[in-house]
Amino acid sequence: MHRRIIVPSALAASLLLAIPASAADFTPGAAGIGDSYYPAAGNGGYDVSHYDLRLKYQPATDLLEGTATILATTRQNLSRFNLDLGLKVSEVRVNGRIARFATSGDHELEVTPATPLEKGKAVTVVVRYAGKPSEFKIDGWSAWARTPDGGVAAQEPDSAAWWFPSNDHPRDKATFDVSVSVPDGHQAISNGVLQSQSSRLGWTRYSWRSNKPQAPYLATLAVGKFDITTDKTANGLPVLNAYSKDLGDNAGAARASIERTTEVAEWLESVFGPYPFNSLGGYVPNVTSGFALETQTRPFYSPRQFANGANVSVVVHELAHQWYGDSVSVHDWKDIWVNEGFARYSQWLWSEKEGEGTAQELADYVYALRSAEDPFWTVKPGDPGPDNQFHTAVYDRGALALQALRNEIGDEDFFAILKGWPQEFAHGNARVGDFVRYAERISGKPLAALFDTWLYQPSKPSAPTAAASGAEARSAAPAASPSAAGRTGRAGTPVKPVQPKSWKKIAATDTIHERDEHGGH
């Protein structure tokens, strides 16, 4: 063994040289996770495994106070990292030590730990914060809605920044414990299973647990005065539904729809496979918005969804998202079709089950509804762009693509794909291309041309030009119409498809596309 002797002056010089080199190995995490539509969404450099949120909310003033404990693992040598939060921060600790912090952009909290963080290490971050969520806006819009008796956090593609610090992108999922203290007489509703409820000195604390990976935007919080119903499924899963006490004329229709949650979920299991989470339910707060949202395990419904009476179709849509969108989430927001095309198609399948119009009849009707000149056909469901992310075409043309697939490969392979996909990518993320490859693998057929026609071409696909049976039409033009929408009658007169009985209920859910004051996102 050769021992090298370093004189003090040489040792000091070598240490001086080593410090900058070592420091250079630690760099800030990116201010965005790399989404093609929302470059500032999420953050780079770490992966969150769990959020523990301990909150206190005062409905009278809209003041929310919180302590968030975030468990994460570093994915690089980090000198600094970002979290997404719009409320005012008073203290940040990293691994128990005080950390410096600053804010930038619309919702970036920049955290500099006392010592740099090595790659692959477990990290605990504690953030203390407070503020009035309704006063925080981005470009004029808010994901927080005040109600006459409280407040609600529910929005897409993001809502977390209004009530807790996070890595706010579906690519970084985590489990959640959400504990909320509210004045006696109010309730706090969140995701998953209610673990405990206790009262002290005029305040009641509700503690919720969502034990499967969950995207931050799918976390929800609703504080108000609710009528709550509870039950269990045949498999023992807890069911909890909550209805604001002041829904007025919409109260009965809302209950008549959402109380069928268990029935709908059991049917969806026959289509998509085992339910992927630890609880079921839904809630209807007294908000003025018109949309519904697939908040994990407990979808959010606006009262306006039931203004024209009961509508189980919207419940079908949001529960279908528990498989397609929540368990299997987008890798990038441009992949929105793997959420919305399937949720819309589930409404068509429900119509088929209920005898109110088959999926084929709905496809025929949707296809014939718009001329080739309609701008509807210029939206590409496979990559619609941020301004058209929730365009009706993503839903309806997206469902047409699935009917085209069903016609091309037959029911046996088609339903095997619908059931197998959520198992293949359970609790993870996926791209449109992943689904195409999966469908090709299961069916044994080349399908790229079919999906290109329906998801990426900015024009109305051609329909068969001659009268033919569905099978003949599929054989002649597998990548064209999903149906016989182009059939002709006597003397070449086009046959106009009859409006299916379910159509009005399905069309009434189109307001689920609305993202109020969110710039069309």
C-alpha positions in Angstrom: 0.0 0.0 0.0 1.4 3.4 -1.0 0.7 6.2 1.4 0.8 9.7 0.0 1.9 12.4 2.4 0.3 15.8 1.9 1.9 18.9 3.5 -0.6 21.3 5.1 -0.4 23.9 2.4 -1.0 21.3 -0.3 -3.9 19.8 1.7 -5.6 23.2 2.1 -5.2 23.9 -1.6 -6.7 20.5 -2.5 -9.7 21.1 -0.2 -10.4 24.5 -1.8 -10.3 22.9 -5.2 -12.6 20.1 -4.0 -15.4 22.3 -2.6 -16.5 23.9 -5.9 -16.4 20.6 -7.7 -18.5 18.9 -5.1 -21.0 21.8 -5.0 -21.3 21.6 -8.7 -22.7 18.1 -8.3 -25.8 19.6 -6.6 -28.2 21.5 -8.8 -31.7 22.9 -8.4 -34.6 20.7 -9.4 -36.5 21.9 -12.4 -39.4 24.4 -11.9 -41.6 22.2 -14.0 -42.0 18.4 -14.5 -41.8 18.7 -18.3 -45.4 18.7 -19.4 -45.9 19.7 -23.0 -49.0 21.8 -22.3 -48.2 23.2 -18.9 -44.4 23.7 -18.6 -44.7 25.2 -15.1 -46.8 22.3 -13.8 -45.1 20.1 -11.2 -41.5 20.1 -10.3 -38.3 18.1 -11.0 -35.7 16.5 -8.8 -37.8 14.4 -6.4 -40.7 12.0 -6.2 -43.4 12.3 -3.4 -44.7 9.1 -1.8 -47.0 10.6 0.9 -48.8 13.8 1.9 -49.9 14.3 5.5 -52.0 17.4 5.7 -53.2 18.8 9.1 -55.6 21.7 8.4 -57.9 24.1 10.1 -60.6 26.0 8.2 -62.9 28.8 9.2 -65.8 29.1 6.8 -66.8 32.6 8.1 -63.5 34.1 7.0 -62.2 31.6 4.5 -59.0 31.3 6.5 -57.1 28.1 6.0 -54.2 27.2 8.2 -52.1 24.2 7.4 -49.1 22.1 8.2 -48.1 19.7 5.4 -45.6 16.9 5.9 -44.3 15.6 2.6 -42.4 12.3 2.3 -40.3 12.2 -0.9 -37.2 10.6 -2.5 -34.7 12.7 -4.4 -34.1 11.8 -8.0 -30.9 13.9 -8.4 -28.4 15.7 -6.2 -30.5 18.7 -5.1 -29.3 22.0 -4.0 -32.8 23.4 -4.1 -36.3 22.3 -5.1 -39.7 23.7 -5.8 -43.2 23.0 -4.5 -46.5 24.4 -5.9 -48.4 26.5 -3.4 -50.3 29.8 -3.6 -50.8 30.5 0.1 -48.4 32.3 2.4 -45.7 30.2 4.0 -44.3 30.9 7.4 -41.8 28.1 7.9 -40.2 25.2 5.9 -38.1 22.4 7.4 -36.2 19.8 5.5 -35.2 16.7 7.4 -36.0 18.6 10.6 -33.8 21.6 9.9 -35.0 25.1 9.1 -34.7 25.7 5.3 -34.6 29.0 3.4 -37.6 29.6 1.1 -38.7 32.1 -1.5 -41.6 32.5 -4.0 -41.6 33.0 -7.7 -44.0 32.8 -10.6 -47.7 32.2 -9.9 -47.3 29.4 -7.4 -43.6 28.3 -7.0 -42.3 27.9 -3.5 -38.5 27.6 -3.8 -36.9 25.6 -0.9 -33.2 25.6 -0.2 -32.3 23.0 2.5 -29.7 23.7 5.1 -27.5 21.0 3.4 -27.8 19.8 -0.1 -29.8 16.5 -0.7 -28.1 13.5 -2.2 -29.8 11.5 -5.0 -31.8 8.5 -3.9 -32.3 9.6 -0.3 -35.6 9.8 1.7 -36.5 13.4 2.5 -39.1 14.8 4.9 -40.4 18.3 4.2 -42.6 20.2 6.6 -44.4 23.4 5.4 -46.4 25.7 7.7 -48.7 28.0 5.8 -52.0 30.0 5.9 -54.2 32.2 3.8 -57.6 32.7 2.2 -57.8 30.4 -0.8 -60.4 32.4 -2.6 -58.0 35.4 -2.8 -55.4 33.3 -4.7 -55.9 33.4 -8.5 -53.9 32.5 -11.5 -54.7 34.6 -14.6 -58.0 35.5 -13.0 -59.3 32.0 -12.3 -59.5 30.0 -9.1 -59.8 26.3 -8.2 -61.4 27.2 -4.9 -65.1 27.9 -4.7 -66.6 29.6 -1.7 -70.1 28.3 -0.7 -72.7 29.9 1.6 -71.4 27.6 4.4 -67.8 26.8 3.5 -65.5 26.2 0.6 -64.5 23.6 -2.0 -61.3 22.7 -3.8 -62.0 20.8 -7.0 -60.6 21.7 -10.5 -58.7 20.3 -13.4 -55.8 20.2 -14.5 -54.8 21.6 -11.1 -56.3 22.5 -7.7 -53.7 21.6 -5.1 -51.9 24.9 -5.0 -55.0 26.5 -3.4 -54.8 24.4 -0.3 -51.6 22.4 0.1 -48.0 22.4 -1.2 -47.3 19.6 -3.7 -45.6 18.4 -6.8 -48.7 19.2 -8.8 -48.7 16.9 -11.8 -50.4 13.5 -12.4 -46.9 12.0 -13.0 -46.1 12.2 -9.3 -48.8 10.3 -7.4 -48.8 9.7 -3.7 -50.9 8.5 -0.8 -52.8 11.0 1.4 -53.8 11.6 5.0 -56.0 14.7 5.2 -57.0 15.8 8.7 -59.3 19.0 8.8 -60.6 20.9 11.8 -63.8 22.8 11.2 -66.4 24.6 13.5 -68.9 22.3 15.1 -71.9 21.9 12.9 -69.8 21.8 9.7 -68.3 18.7 8.1 -65.0 18.3 6.1 -65.2 15.9 3.2 -62.1 14.5 1.4 -60.9 11.4 -0.4 -60.8 7.8 0.7 -62.0 6.5 4.1 -63.0 8.5 7.2 -60.5 7.3 9.8 -61.8 9.2 12.8 -63.9 12.1 13.9 -63.5 14.0 17.2 -64.7 17.2 18.8 -63.1 19.6 21.2 -63.7 23.2 22.3 -66.2 24.0 19.5 -64.2 22.4 16.7 -64.6 19.0 15.0 -61.7 17.2 13.3 -62.2 14.8 10.4 -59.4 12.6 9.3 -59.4 10.9 5.9 -57.1 8.4 4.3 -56.6 7.7 0.6 -54.3 4.7 0.6 -53.6 4.3 -3.2 -51.5 6.6 -5.3 -53.4 9.8 -6.1 -52.6 12.7 -8.4 -52.6 16.0 -6.5 -55.4 17.5 -8.7 -57.6 14.5 -7.7 -57.3 15.4 -4.0 -60.4 17.3 -2.9 -61.6 19.2 0.2 -65.1 20.3 0.9 -66.2 22.1 4.0 -69.8 22.9 4.7 -73.1 21.6 6.1 -74.0 18.3 4.4 -76.5 15.5 4.7 -74.4 12.4 4.6 -75.4 8.8 3.6 -73.2 5.8 4.2 -73.3 2.2 3.1 -71.1 -0.7 2.1 -70.7 -2.5 -1.2 -71.2 -6.3 -1.5 -67.4 -6.5 -1.2 -67.3 -4.5 2.0 -66.1 -1.2 0.5 -67.4 1.9 2.4 -69.7 4.2 0.4 -70.1 7.8 1.5 -72.2 10.4 -0.3 -72.6 14.0 0.8 -75.2 16.6 -0.2 -75.2 20.2 0.7 -78.2 21.1 2.9 -79.2 24.0 0.6 -79.3 22.4 -2.9 -82.9 23.6 -3.3 -84.9 22.1 -6.2 -81.9 20.0 -7.3 -81.6 18.0 -4.1 -83.9 15.2 -5.0 -82.5 14.7 -8.5 -78.9 14.8 -7.1 -79.7 12.1 -4.6 -81.6 10.0 -7.1 -78.5 10.0 -9.3 -75.6 9.6 -6.8 -77.3 7.1 -4.6 -76.9 4.7 -7.5 -73.1 4.9 -7.2 -72.8 1.4 -5.9 -74.9 -0.1 -8.6 -72.9 1.8 -11.3 -69.6 0.8 -9.8 -70.6 -2.9 -9.7 -71.6 -2.7 -13.4 -68.3 -0.9 -14.3 -66.4 -3.7 -12.6 -67.9 -6.1 -15.1 -66.5 -3.9 -17.9 -63.2 -2.5 -16.5 -62.3 -5.1 -13.8 -62.0 -4.8 -10.0 -62.6 -1.3 -8.5 -59.1 0.1 -7.9 -59.6 2.1 -4.6 -60.6 1.8 -0.9 -63.9 3.6 -1.0 -66.8 4.9 -3.1 -69.0 7.9 -3.1 -69.7 11.4 -4.4 -70.5 14.8 -3.1 -72.7 17.8 -4.2 -71.8 21.1 -2.6 -73.8 24.3 -3.2 -71.6 25.8 -5.9 -72.6 27.8 -9.0 -70.3 26.0 -11.4 -71.6 23.5 -14.0 -68.9 20.9 -14.1 -68.3 17.5 -12.5 -64.9 16.1 -11.7 -63.5 12.6 -11.0 -61.8 13.5 -7.6 -60.5 10.1 -6.5 -62.9 7.8 -4.7 -65.4 10.7 -4.2 -66.3 12.6 -7.4 -67.4 16.2 -7.2 -70.8 17.1 -8.9 -72.1 20.6 -9.4 -75.9 21.0 -8.6 -76.5 22.2 -12.2 -75.8 18.6 -13.4 -79.2 17.7 -12.0 -81.1 20.9 -12.9 -83.2 18.9 -15.5 -83.8 15.9 -13.2 -81.8 12.8 -12.2 -78.9 11.9 -14.5 -77.2 8.6 -13.8 -75.1 9.1 -17.0 -72.9 11.7 -15.3 -72.3 9.3 -12.4 -71.3 6.7 -14.9 -68.8 9.1 -16.5 -67.1 10.2 -13.3 -67.0 6.7 -11.8 -65.5 5.3 -15.1 -62.7 7.8 -14.5 -61.7 5.9 -11.3 -60.2 3.4 -13.7 -59.5 5.6 -16.7 -57.9 8.8 -15.4 -57.4 8.1 -11.7 -55.8 4.7 -11.5 -54.4 5.0 -15.0 -53.5 8.7 -15.3 -52.1 10.8 -18.1 -48.3 10.9 -18.4 -48.6 14.3 -20.1 -51.7 16.4 -20.3 -51.8 16.0 -24.1 -52.8 12.3 -23.4 -56.2 13.5 -22.1 -58.0 11.0 -24.5 -56.9 8.1 -22.3 -59.2 9.7 -19.7 -62.1 11.4 -21.4 -62.6 9.2 -24.5 -63.2 6.2 -22.3 -65.3 7.9 -19.7 -67.6 9.1 -22.5 -67.7 5.7 -24.1 -68.7 4.2 -20.7 -71.8 6.4 -21.0 -72.6 4.8 -24.4 -72.1 1.3 -22.9 -74.4 2.2 -20.0 -77.0 3.3 -22.5 -76.6 0.0 -24.3 -77.1 -1.9 -21.0 -80.2 0.1 -20.2 -81.7 -0.5 -23.6 -81.8 3.2 -24.4 -79.6 3.0 -27.5 -76.5 0.9 -28.4 -73.0 2.3 -28.6 -73.3 1.7 -32.3 -76.5 3.8 -32.6 -74.9 6.5 -30.5 -71.8 6.5 -32.8 -74.0 6.7 -35.9 -75.9 9.6 -34.4 -72.8 11.5 -33.2 -71.1 10.9 -36.6 -74.1 12.3 -38.6 -74.7 15.2 -36.2 -71.9 17.3 -37.6 -71.0 18.1 -41.2 -67.5 17.7 -42.6 -67.1 21.5 -42.4 -67.8 21.6 -38.6 -64.7 22.8 -36.7 -65.4 19.8 -34.3 -63.5 17.6 -36.7 -60.4 19.8 -36.7 -59.8 19.0 -33.0 -57.4 16.0 -32.6 -58.4 14.0 -29.5 -54.9 12.4 -29.4 -53.2 15.8 -29.0 -55.9 18.5 -28.8 -53.7 21.4 -27.6 -54.1 23.1 -24.2 -56.9 25.4 -25.5 -59.0 22.4 -26.6 -58.0 19.9 -23.9 -61.7 19.6 -22.7 -63.3 20.2 -26.1 -66.4 18.1 -26.8 -64.4 16.4 -29.6 -62.0 14.9 -27.1 -65.1 13.2 -25.6 -67.3 12.4 -28.5 -64.8 11.9 -31.3 -62.7 10.1 -28.7 -65.6 7.7 -28.1 -66.0 7.3 -31.9 -62.5 6.1 -32.0 -63.3 3.4 -29.5 -66.4 2.3 -31.4 -64.2 2.1 -34.5 -61.8 -0.1 -32.6 -64.6 -2.3 -31.4 -65.9 -2.8 -34.9 -62.4 -3.6 -36.2 -61.4 -6.2 -33.7 -64.7 -7.6 -32.4 -66.3 -7.6 -29.0 -64.2 -10.4 -27.4 -60.8 -8.6 -27.9 -62.3 -5.1 -27.4 -63.7 -5.9 -24.0 -60.6 -7.8 -23.0 -58.7 -4.6 -23.8 -61.1 -2.4 -21.7 -60.6 -4.7 -18.8 -56.9 -5.5 -19.2 -55.7 -1.9 -19.7 -56.5 -0.7 -16.1 -54.7 -3.7 -14.7 -51.6 -3.3 -17.0 -51.1 0.3 -15.9 -52.8 0.3 -12.4 -51.9 3.2 -10.2 -49.5 4.5 -12.9 -49.4 6.7 -15.9 -49.8 6.1 -19.6 -49.7 7.8 -23.0 -52.0 7.5 -26.0 -49.3 5.5 -27.8 -49.2 3.0 -24.9 -52.9 2.2 -25.4 -52.4 1.8 -29.2 -49.5 -0.7 -28.6 -51.6 -2.5 -25.9 -54.6 -2.8 -28.2 -52.3 -4.2 -31.0 -50.8 -6.7 -28.7 -54.1 -8.0 -27.4 -55.9 -8.1 -30.8 -52.9 -9.2 -32.8 -53.8 -6.6 -35.5 -52.0 -3.4 -36.7 -54.1 -0.5 -35.5 -51.9 2.6 -36.0 -53.8 3.7 -39.1 -57.2 3.4 -37.4 -56.1 5.5 -34.4 -54.3 8.0 -36.6 -57.6 8.5 -38.5 -59.7 9.0 -35.4 -57.3 10.7 -33.0 -54.9 12.7 -35.1 -56.4 13.7 -38.5 -58.0 17.2 -38.4 -60.9 16.2 -40.7 -64.0 14.1 -40.7 -63.2 10.5 -41.5 -64.9 9.1 -44.6 -67.9 6.9 -44.2 -68.8 3.9 -46.3 -70.5 5.1 -49.4 -72.6 2.0 -50.2 -75.4 0.3 -48.1 -73.8 -2.6 -46.4 -74.1 -4.6 -43.2 -72.0 -3.5 -40.3 -69.5 -6.4 -40.8 -69.2 -5.6 -44.6 -68.7 -1.9 -43.8 -65.9 -2.8 -41.3 -64.2 -5.1 -43.8 -64.3 -2.5 -46.5 -63.1 0.5 -44.5 -61.7 -0.4 -41.1 -60.1 3.0 -40.5 -63.1 5.1 -41.7 -66.4 5.4 -40.1 -67.0 3.5 -36.8 -70.5 2.8 -38.1 -72.9 2.8 -41.0 -73.5 6.5 -40.6 -73.0 7.0 -44.2 -75.6 4.4 -45.3 -78.1 5.4 -48.0 -81.7 4.5 -48.5 -83.9 4.3 -51.6 -82.7 6.5 -54.6 -79.5 7.2 -52.7 -81.2 9.3 -50.0 -79.0 9.5 -46.9 -80.5 7.7 -43.9 -80.5 10.0 -40.9 -79.8 8.1 -37.7 -82.6 8.2 -35.2 -81.7 10.0 -31.9 -81.1 7.3 -29.3 -83.3 7.6 -26.2 -80.2 8.2 -24.0 -78.8 11.0 -26.1 -80.4 13.9 -24.1 -79.1 12.6 -20.8 -75.6 12.1 -22.3 -75.6 15.5 -23.9 -76.7 17.1 -20.7 -73.4 16.0 -19.2 -71.5 18.1 -21.7 -71.1 20.8 -19.0 -68.6 18.4 -17.4 -66.3 19.9 -20.0 -66.6 23.4 -18.4 -63.7 24.5 -16.3 -65.1 27.7 -14.9 -62.8 30.7 -15.0 -60.0 28.4 -16.0 -59.2 29.8 -19.4 -60.7 26.8 -21.1 -58.4 24.2 -19.5 
